[in-house]
Amino acid sequence: MTQVDSRFRRPLGLIALTTLALTLAACDNKNEANTAGSGTTATEGSSGTGSTTSGGNRDVLVVQESADIPTLDPGTTYDTGSGQVVENLYETLVTYQGNSLTELEPLLATEWNIANGGTEYRFTLREGVQFHSGNEFKCADAEYTFRRNLVTNTSDSGNWFLAESLLGTGSNANDDPSITWEKISNAVRCDGETLVFTLPKPDPAFLSKLAYTGQAIVDSEHAKKIGEWDGTEATWKDAVGKNLTNSPLSRQPSGTGAYKFVSKDATAFRAEAFENYWGDKPSIKNILIQIVPEQAARLQAFLRGDADMVETGGRAIIEEQLRGKPGVAVLDNLPDTSAFGIFMNQDIKGEGRLGSGKLDGQGIPANFFSDVNVRRGFVAAFDVDTYIKEVQNGVGEPRNFLLPETFPGYNPDVEPAKFDLDAAREAFQQAWGGEVWDKGFVVNATYRAGSVAAQTAMELLKKNIESLNPKFRINLEAKQWSEILEAGDKGQEILIITGWAPDYADPDNFVHTFYSSQGYYHPRANFKDEQLDAWVNEARTTTDAERRDELYTQIAERARDQAYFILMPSSPGILAYRDNIQGISEENYNPMLSFSRAGTYWKNLSKN
C-alpha cells in the first residue's frame, strides 16, 4: 500500500506500502476494512457512469470506488484496484482457507509435495479446467506464467519476492547479470503435467507467496497469440523488465476464474460469470465497478441501494453516517494485517532540513537519532492510548512489534513500550552525554497533507516532547505523499509515519522489510544492527516453526529495547455492505483476499 493511493503503481515491495495516514484516511481499497478515521470531505457529484444500478437486481453486484483500475495483467498487478479484479478473473495454484492466514488449500493445484530439504516443490495440477478463451489449462501455462514473471520482474510488480525464492535475488536480469535463462528455466519447469519449482535454498514463505494474486496463471497460448512474450530462450532478453501495465494481456485478459472480462473504460469495469467455470457456478452473474471520485456521491448511492459496496472513507464515516441505517450491514473487529510506525532516521541524507546541522539548539546533526537515548525519549513521549481514543474511536491495542498480532511470530507476552514522560525526560538528560538536554534541538517532522490521523499523531508527539524542555522544538510540515515517498527512498526524511501491508501471509514480509539492513525500508530508518540481521536471516531460511517464533520474539525484544521505532497501535477493521448480500462473514473474511472489499471472492457472494 503505497504512500500514494495504493491503487496506483508503487515502488518495489509495496503491495502495502502506505502511511498510517493513508490507511486511516481509507485511500487504500485493500485496507479500508482496517481504517480508523478520515480527514476527507467531499462534495456531492455525479458518478458519470450511466444509469446501471443494483437496486433489487440479484444478478448484479455494484461496487463504487474513487480511482481507476491500472492493469488486468497478473504479471504486474501490485495495487488494490487491479488486484480486486485479477483475483476474480484469474486463479492461483493455492489460496487461503476460510479466514485463516496460515492454512492454504488447493485451487488450480490439487496437491503438492515438498522434497530435498525444502528446495523442491512438485504440484499436481487440476484437470478439466478451461481458460476464458476456451483453451485447456495445462502445466505449460503455469510454467510460462512463472517464467514470464521472473523475466519481466520490475519494481512495479510483486515478482521480486518470487525471484527471491527461485533465483536468490529480487532483481531481474538487467540489474543482476547472474540471472540466466538456464537459471530461470531450471527454477520452474514441467515434468509431464507436474509443475516443479527448484529453490536455491529453503524458503518457509514460498507457498504463501504462490497465493498472491499476482502469481495467478495466465493463458499462455492466448497470450502469445495476442503479442505477449513467446516464452522462448531466443527472445527472453528482450522481455526482461518489460512494462506490462497496458500489455496486450491487460487489454484482453483470459484466466480460469469464475468471472470473465467484458469491458473497462475510464468510468466503469464490467465482468460476467464464466459459463464453463470448473467449480461451483457463481450466483451473481454480473459485476459492475463504477469509478465515482466524490465520497458523498458514493455514500448516497450506497444508502439508496444503488451500490452494494462502496469505498466509504473508513471507521469514522461508517460509524457516523452508515451504521444503523436501513439496508446497511456492518462487519466489525476484522483482523488488522498492517503494521505502522514513526521512523527515526539515524543517518539523514542531505542537509536542507537539518537546521544548523549541529547539536546547538538550532537544528540537529545527521546522526541525531543514532543515540539510543534520543530514540528512547521519543518512544516514551508518544501517548498510544490517547491516539487510540482520539483517532481510532477507542478501538485498537498497543503493539510490541512491527508485525500484526494476527500473524504467526507475534508474541503477545512481549511487553510493549510505555508512555512515560518521566522516563522520556531521563533518557533525554542522558542523550549525547547530556548535550541534548542542555542545548536542545529542532527536529523537522513530516506528515501527509490532508491526513487528520497522521497530523494528530505528530501533534501528540510534538506536544509531549516540547513539554519536557523549552529548548526542544518539533516543526511539523505537511507534504504531498509523492514528495514524502521520494525523500524517504533517498533517506532524506527525518521523522515520518509509514507502514506495510502484506504481500503474503508470512512474518518475513514485515520483519525483513522493517528490521533488516537489507530491507526495503532501510533508507527510512538507516540503522544496522548485526544481531538483528543475523536473526532475520536465520528466520527467513529455517522451516522450524518453533525456532522462527523464538527468533521473532528476540527481534521484537531487542528492537523495543533499542527503541528503533515508535509503534502505532493495531486498528481492527470495519466493513459496511448492503444487508441483502450473503457470503460476507467473520468465518470467511480473509484480509489476504480483501482486494474485492468482501474479504472473499465474488463467486462466494449471493444476493437475496
C-alpha positions in Angstrom: 0.0 0.0 0.0 1.7 2.9 -1.1 2.2 6.4 0.0 0.4 7.4 -3.0 -3.1 5.9 -3.2 -2.3 2.2 -3.1 -4.4 1.5 -6.1 -1.7 3.2 -8.2 1.7 2.0 -9.1 4.1 1.5 -6.3 7.8 1.0 -5.6 9.4 -2.4 -5.1 7.8 -4.4 -2.5 4.8 -2.2 -1.8 1.5 -4.0 -2.2 1.1 -2.5 1.0 3.4 0.3 1.4 1.4 3.2 2.7 1.4 5.7 5.5 -0.7 5.1 8.5 -2.2 8.3 7.5 -3.3 6.8 4.2 -4.7 3.7 5.8 -6.6 5.8 8.3 -7.9 8.0 5.6 -9.1 5.0 3.6 -7.2 5.8 0.5 -6.2 2.2 0.1 -9.1 -0.1 -1.0 -7.4 -3.2 0.4 -7.0 -1.6 3.8 -10.3 0.2 4.1 -11.5 -2.5 6.4 -8.7 -1.5 8.7 -9.4 2.2 8.7 -9.9 4.2 11.8 -10.7 7.7 10.6 -10.8 10.2 7.8 -10.0 13.7 7.2 -11.7 13.6 3.8 -14.6 15.8 2.9 -16.4 15.6 -0.5 -19.0 17.5 -2.4 -22.0 15.9 -4.0 -21.5 15.0 -7.6 -22.5 12.7 -10.5 -20.7 9.4 -11.0 -20.8 9.8 -14.7 -21.3 6.0 -15.0 -24.8 5.9 -16.5 -27.9 4.6 -15.0 -26.9 1.0 -14.3 -27.7 0.3 -10.6 -28.0 -2.6 -8.3 -31.4 -1.9 -6.7 -33.2 -5.2 -6.2 -31.3 -7.0 -9.0 -29.9 -10.2 -7.7 -27.8 -10.8 -10.8 -25.7 -7.6 -10.5 -23.0 -6.7 -7.9 -22.3 -3.0 -8.0 -19.2 -1.6 -6.3 -18.2 2.1 -6.3 -14.7 3.4 -5.8 -12.8 6.6 -6.2 -10.0 5.6 -8.6 -9.3 3.6 -11.7 -8.0 0.0 -12.3 -4.5 0.4 -13.7 -4.0 -3.1 -15.1 -5.6 -6.5 -15.7 -2.3 -8.3 -16.2 -1.4 -10.6 -13.2 2.3 -10.2 -14.1 2.3 -6.6 -13.0 -0.6 -6.5 -10.6 0.6 -4.8 -7.4 -2.1 -2.5 -6.4 -5.5 -2.9 -4.8 -7.6 -1.5 -7.7 -6.1 -4.1 -10.1 -6.0 -6.9 -7.5 -9.7 -6.9 -6.8 -10.4 -7.7 -10.4 -7.4 -10.0 -11.2 -8.2 -12.3 -8.2 -11.6 -13.0 -9.7 -10.7 -13.3 -13.4 -7.6 -15.5 -12.7 -6.7 -18.1 -10.2 -3.5 -19.1 -8.3 -2.2 -22.6 -7.6 -3.2 -22.3 -3.9 -5.4 -20.0 -1.9 -6.2 -19.2 1.8 -8.6 -21.5 3.6 -11.5 -19.6 5.0 -10.3 -16.8 7.3 -7.0 -18.4 8.1 -3.7 -16.7 7.4 -1.7 -19.9 7.9 -3.8 -22.6 6.2 -3.6 -22.9 2.4 -5.9 -25.0 0.2 -5.7 -26.1 -3.4 -7.1 -24.0 -6.2 -5.5 -24.7 -9.6 -3.3 -27.3 -7.9 -4.8 -30.3 -6.3 -1.9 -31.3 -4.2 1.8 -30.6 -3.6 4.9 -32.3 -2.2 8.0 -30.7 -0.7 11.3 -32.6 -1.1 15.1 -32.2 -1.0 15.1 -30.3 2.3 12.5 -27.8 1.3 14.1 -26.8 -2.0 11.8 -28.7 -4.4 8.1 -28.3 -4.7 6.0 -30.6 -7.0 2.5 -29.5 -7.9 -0.2 -31.8 -9.3 -2.5 -29.6 -11.4 -6.3 -29.7 -11.7 -7.7 -31.3 -14.8 -10.7 -30.3 -16.8 -10.1 -26.5 -16.3 -10.8 -24.1 -19.2 -9.5 -20.6 -19.7 -12.0 -17.9 -20.8 -10.6 -18.2 -24.3 -11.7 -21.9 -24.4 -8.1 -23.1 -24.2 -7.5 -26.0 -21.8 -5.3 -25.3 -18.7 -2.1 -27.3 -18.8 1.2 -27.4 -17.0 2.7 -25.4 -19.9 0.5 -22.4 -18.8 1.9 -22.5 -15.3 5.4 -22.9 -16.5 5.0 -19.9 -18.9 3.4 -17.8 -16.2 6.2 -18.1 -13.6 8.9 -17.8 -16.1 7.3 -14.7 -17.5 7.1 -13.2 -14.0 10.8 -13.9 -13.4 11.8 -12.5 -16.8 9.6 -9.3 -16.7 10.1 -8.7 -13.0 10.1 -4.9 -12.4 9.8 -2.6 -9.4 6.1 -2.1 -10.4 5.2 -5.7 -9.6 5.3 -8.2 -6.8 7.6 -10.6 -8.7 10.6 -9.5 -6.6 9.6 -11.9 -3.8 9.0 -14.7 -6.3 12.5 -14.0 -7.7 14.0 -14.0 -4.2 12.7 -17.5 -3.7 13.5 -19.0 -7.0 16.6 -17.1 -8.1 18.1 -16.0 -4.8 17.7 -12.3 -5.7 14.8 -9.9 -6.1 16.3 -8.3 -9.2 15.8 -9.0 -12.9 18.5 -9.9 -15.4 19.1 -6.3 -16.3 20.1 -5.5 -12.8 21.7 -8.8 -11.8 23.8 -10.4 -14.6 24.0 -13.6 -12.6 20.4 -14.3 -13.8 20.5 -16.5 -16.9 17.9 -18.4 -18.9 19.3 -21.6 -17.5 18.6 -20.4 -14.0 15.1 -19.3 -14.8 14.2 -22.5 -16.8 15.6 -24.7 -14.1 13.8 -22.9 -11.4 10.3 -23.7 -12.9 9.6 -26.5 -15.3 7.1 -29.1 -16.2 7.8 -32.8 -15.6 5.0 -34.2 -17.7 1.9 -32.5 -16.3 3.5 -31.9 -12.9 4.8 -28.4 -12.2 8.2 -28.4 -10.4 9.9 -25.5 -8.6 13.5 -25.7 -7.6 14.7 -23.2 -5.0 18.4 -22.4 -4.2 17.6 -22.6 -0.5 14.6 -23.3 1.7 12.0 -20.6 1.9 9.3 -21.2 4.5 7.2 -18.4 2.9 7.2 -19.9 -0.6 3.7 -21.5 -0.5 2.1 -18.3 0.8 3.9 -16.3 -1.9 2.2 -18.5 -4.5 -1.2 -17.5 -3.1 -0.6 -13.9 -4.0 -2.9 -12.9 -6.9 0.0 -11.6 -8.9 1.1 -15.2 -9.3 -2.2 -16.2 -11.0 -1.9 -18.5 -14.0 -2.3 -16.9 -17.4 -3.4 -18.5 -20.7 -0.1 -18.9 -22.5 -1.5 -19.8 -25.9 -3.8 -16.8 -25.8 -1.0 -14.5 -24.5 1.4 -15.5 -27.3 -1.4 -15.1 -29.9 -2.1 -11.5 -28.9 1.5 -10.4 -28.9 3.0 -11.3 -25.5 6.4 -12.8 -25.0 6.7 -16.1 -26.8 8.3 -17.9 -23.8 11.5 -19.0 -25.5 15.2 -18.6 -24.7 15.7 -16.9 -28.1 13.6 -13.9 -27.0 13.7 -13.8 -23.2 16.3 -11.0 -23.0 14.0 -8.6 -25.0 11.3 -9.2 -22.4 13.4 -8.5 -19.3 11.9 -5.8 -17.1 9.1 -5.1 -19.7 6.3 -2.8 -18.5 3.1 -4.9 -18.6 0.7 -2.3 -17.2 -1.0 -1.8 -20.5 0.1 -5.1 -22.1 -2.0 -7.0 -24.6 -3.0 -9.4 -21.8 -4.2 -6.5 -19.7 -6.4 -5.4 -22.6 -7.6 -8.9 -23.5 -7.4 -11.0 -20.3 -8.0 -14.7 -20.3 -8.0 -16.5 -16.9 -9.6 -19.6 -15.3 -11.6 -17.5 -12.8 -15.3 -17.7 -12.1 -15.7 -14.3 -13.9 -14.6 -13.2 -17.3 -13.8 -9.8 -18.6 -16.5 -7.8 -20.5 -15.2 -4.2 -20.7 -13.3 -1.4 -19.0 -13.2 2.3 -19.6 -12.5 5.4 -17.6 -15.7 5.2 -15.6 -16.5 1.5 -15.2 -15.4 -2.1 -15.3 -17.7 -5.0 -16.2 -17.4 -8.8 -15.8 -19.8 -11.6 -16.2 -19.9 -15.2 -14.8 -17.9 -17.7 -16.9 -20.3 -20.4 -18.1 -17.6 -23.0 -18.3 -16.0 -22.4 -14.9 -14.7 -25.7 -13.4 -16.0 -25.0 -9.9 -19.4 -24.1 -8.4 -21.1 -21.6 -10.7 -21.4 -18.0 -9.2 -24.8 -16.9 -8.0 -24.2 -13.3 -9.1 -24.0 -13.2 -12.8 -22.7 -9.6 -13.5 -20.1 -7.4 -11.8 -20.0 -3.6 -12.2 -17.3 -1.5 -10.7 -18.1 2.2 -11.1 -15.5 4.9 -10.7 -17.0 7.7 -8.5 -14.4 10.1 -7.2 -16.8 12.0 -4.9 -17.2 10.4 -1.5 -20.6 12.0 -0.8 -22.0 10.6 -4.1 -20.7 7.1 -3.2 -22.3 7.2 0.2 -25.6 8.4 -1.2 -25.7 5.6 -3.8 -24.9 3.1 -1.1 -27.7 4.3 1.2 -30.2 4.3 -1.7 -29.2 0.7 -2.5 -27.8 1.7 -5.9 -24.4 0.3 -4.9 -23.9 -2.9 -2.9 -20.4 -1.9 -1.5 -18.5 1.4 -1.8 -15.2 2.9 -0.7 -16.6 4.6 2.4 -13.8 6.5 3.9 -13.2 4.4 7.0 -14.4 3.7 10.5 -15.4 7.3 11.4 -17.6 7.6 8.3 -19.1 4.1 8.8 -19.9 4.8 12.5 -21.2 8.3 12.0 -23.1 8.1 8.6 -23.8 4.4 7.8 -24.2 2.2 10.9 -27.8 1.7 11.8 -29.2 3.0 8.5 -31.9 0.9 6.7 -30.4 -1.7 4.5 -26.9 -1.4 5.8 -24.9 -4.2 7.4 -21.6 -3.7 9.3 -18.9 -6.3 10.0 -16.6 -5.1 12.7 -13.5 -6.1 14.6 -11.9 -7.6 11.5 -8.3 -8.7 11.6 -5.7 -5.9 11.1 -2.9 -7.2 8.9 -1.0 -3.9 8.6 1.8 -2.5 10.7 2.8 1.1 11.1 5.3 3.2 13.0 7.1 6.5 13.2 10.5 6.2 11.8 13.5 8.0 13.3 16.2 8.3 10.7 19.7 7.6 12.2 21.6 8.8 9.1 19.8 11.7 7.5 20.9 12.3 3.9 21.2 15.9 2.7 21.4 19.0 4.8 18.5 21.0 3.7 16.2 20.1 6.6 18.7 19.8 9.5 18.7 23.4 10.5 22.2 24.3 11.7 23.2 20.7 11.3 24.6 20.7 14.8 23.5 20.0 18.4 23.3 23.7 19.3 19.6 24.2 19.8 19.1 25.4 16.2 18.9 22.1 14.5 20.3 18.5 14.7 23.2 16.6 13.3 22.5 14.0 10.6 23.1 11.2 13.1 21.0 12.7 15.9 18.8 9.6 16.2 21.8 7.2 16.4 21.9 7.8 20.1 19.7 5.2 21.8 18.6 7.7 24.5 17.3 10.1 21.9 15.2 7.4 20.5 14.1 6.2 23.9 13.0 9.7 24.7 10.8 9.9 21.6 9.3 6.5 22.1 8.4 7.2 25.8 6.8 10.5 24.8 4.3 9.0 22.4 0.9 8.6 24.1 -0.5 5.5 22.4 -3.7 5.3 24.5 -4.6 8.9 23.7 -4.0 8.3 20.0 -6.3 5.2 20.1 -9.0 7.3 21.8 -8.8 10.4 19.6 -8.1 8.8 16.2 -9.4 5.3 16.3 -12.6 5.9 18.3 -11.1 3.8 21.2 -10.6 0.7 19.1 -7.2 -1.0 18.9 -4.4 -2.0 21.2 -0.7 -1.0 21.7 1.8 -3.2 19.8 5.2 -4.6 20.7 6.5 -5.3 17.2 6.1 -4.0 13.6 4.2 -7.2 12.8 0.4 -7.6 13.0 -0.7 -9.7 16.0 -2.8 -11.6 13.5 0.4 -13.1 12.0 2.5 -16.1 13.2 5.6 -14.9 15.1 3.8 -12.1 17.1 4.3 -12.8 20.8 1.6 -11.0 22.9 3.7 -11.7 26.0 6.4 -9.2 25.0 5.7 -6.0 26.9 5.1 -3.0 24.6 6.9 0.3 25.1 5.2 2.5 27.6 4.1 6.2 27.5 6.1 7.7 30.4 7.2 11.3 30.4 9.5 10.8 33.4 11.3 8.1 31.5 11.4 10.3 28.4 12.9 13.1 30.5 15.6 10.8 32.0 16.5 9.5 28.5 16.9 13.0 27.1 19.0 14.0 30.0 21.5 11.2 29.2 21.3 11.7 25.4 24.6 12.7 23.7 26.3 12.9 27.0 23.9 15.5 28.4 24.2 17.9 25.4 20.6 17.3 24.2 19.1 18.4 27.5 21.5 21.4 27.9 21.4 22.7 24.3 18.0 21.5 23.0 17.2 20.7 19.3 14.9 21.5 16.4 13.5 18.5 14.5 11.6 18.8 11.3 8.9 16.1 11.1 6.7 15.3 8.1 3.1 14.1 7.7 0.9 13.6 4.6 -1.1 16.7 3.7 -4.8 16.2 4.3 -4.4 13.3 6.8 -6.0 14.2 10.1 -4.8 10.9 11.6 -1.1 11.5 10.7 -1.3 15.1 11.8 -2.9 14.1 15.1 -0.1 11.6 15.8 2.6 14.1 15.1 0.9 16.8 17.2 0.6 14.4 20.2 4.4 13.7 19.9 5.3 17.3 19.5 3.2 18.4 22.4 4.6 15.9 24.8 8.3 16.3 23.8 8.1 20.1 23.9 6.5 20.0 27.4 9.7 18.4 28.7 12.1 21.2 27.9 11.6 24.7 26.5 14.7 24.1 24.3 13.0 21.2 22.5 11.2 22.0 19.3 9.5 19.9 16.7 8.4 21.6 13.5 5.6 19.9 11.6 5.3 20.1 7.8 2.5 18.8 5.7 3.8 17.4 2.4 2.3 15.7 -0.6 2.7 11.9 -0.4 4.7 11.7 -3.6 7.3 14.1 -2.1 7.5 12.0 1.1 7.9 8.9 -1.0 10.8 10.3 -3.0 12.5 11.8 0.0 12.0 8.6 2.1 13.6 6.5 -0.6 16.6 8.8 -0.6 16.9 8.7 3.2 16.1 12.4 3.5 13.1 12.3 5.7 13.9 12.8 9.4 10.7 11.7 11.2 7.8 10.2 9.3 4.9 7.8 9.8 4.9 4.9 7.4 3.9 1.2 7.3 3.3 -2.0 5.4 0.5 -4.3 4.5 1.4 -7.9 3.4 2.1 -9.3 0.0 1.9 -12.7 1.5 0.9 -14.1 4.9 4.4 -14.7 6.4 6.1 -12.7 9.1 9.2 -12.3 7.0 7.3 -9.9 4.7 7.2 -7.5 7.6 10.3 -8.3 9.6 12.8 -8.2 6.8 11.2 -5.1 5.4 11.5 -3.2 8.7 14.3 -4.7 10.7 17.0 -5.9 8.2 19.7 -3.6 7.0 18.9 -5.1 3.5 15.2 -4.4 3.9 13.1 -2.2 1.7 12.6 0.4 4.5 16.2 0.6 5.5 16.7 4.1 3.9 13.9 5.4 6.2 15.5 4.4 9.5 19.1 3.8 8.4 20.2 1.6 11.3 22.3 -1.5 11.0 22.1 -4.0 13.8 24.2 -7.0 13.1 22.4 -9.1 15.7 19.0 -8.3 14.2 20.4 -9.0 10.7 21.6 -12.5 11.8 18.2 -13.3 13.5 16.2 -12.0 10.5 18.3 -14.0 8.0 18.0 -17.2 10.1 14.2 -16.8 10.5 13.7 -16.4 6.7 15.5 -19.6 5.9 14.6 -22.1 8.6 11.5 -24.2 8.3 11.4 -24.9 12.0 8.2 -23.0 13.1 9.2 -23.0 16.8 12.6 -21.6 16.1 11.1 -18.9 13.9 8.8 -17.9 16.7 11.8 -17.7 19.1 13.7 -15.6 16.7 10.9 -13.2 16.1 10.4 -12.8 19.9 14.1 -12.0 20.2 13.9 -9.4 17.4 10.8 -7.8 19.0 12.5 -7.5 22.4 15.8 -6.2 21.1 14.1 -3.7 18.7 12.0 -2.4 21.6 15.0 -2.1 23.9 16.9 -0.2 21.3 13.8 1.9 20.5 14.2 1.7 16.8 10.6 2.7 16.0 7.6 4.4 17.7 5.0 1.7 17.2 1.5 2.7 16.2 -1.4 0.6 17.6 -3.4 -2.0 15.9 -6.6 -0.9 14.1 -9.2 -3.6 13.8 -11.1 -3.4 10.5 -14.7 -2.5 9.8 -16.7 -3.1 6.6 -20.1 -1.8 5.5 -22.2 -3.5 2.9 -25.9 -3.8 1.8 -27.7 -6.3 4.0 -29.1 -8.3 1.1 -25.6 -9.6 0.3 -24.9 -13.1 1.5 -21.4 -14.6 2.0 -19.7 -11.9 4.0 -18.9 -13.0 7.5 -16.2 -13.4 10.1 -15.9 -17.0 9.2 -14.9 -16.4 5.6 -13.5 -12.9 5.7 -9.8 -13.2 4.8 -7.7 -10.0 4.8 -5.4 -11.6 2.3 -8.3 -11.7 -0.2 -9.7 -8.3 0.7 -9.0 -6.7 -2.6 -12.6 -7.1 -3.5 -13.8 -5.5 -0.2 -15.8 -8.5 0.8 -12.8 -10.4 2.1 -13.7 -13.3 -0.2 -14.1 -14.0 -3.9 -17.1 -12.6 -5.8 -18.1 -16.2 -6.6 -18.8 -16.8 -2.9 -21.4 -14.0 -2.7 -25.1 -14.0 -3.4 -28.0 -11.6 -3.1 -31.5 -12.0 -1.8 
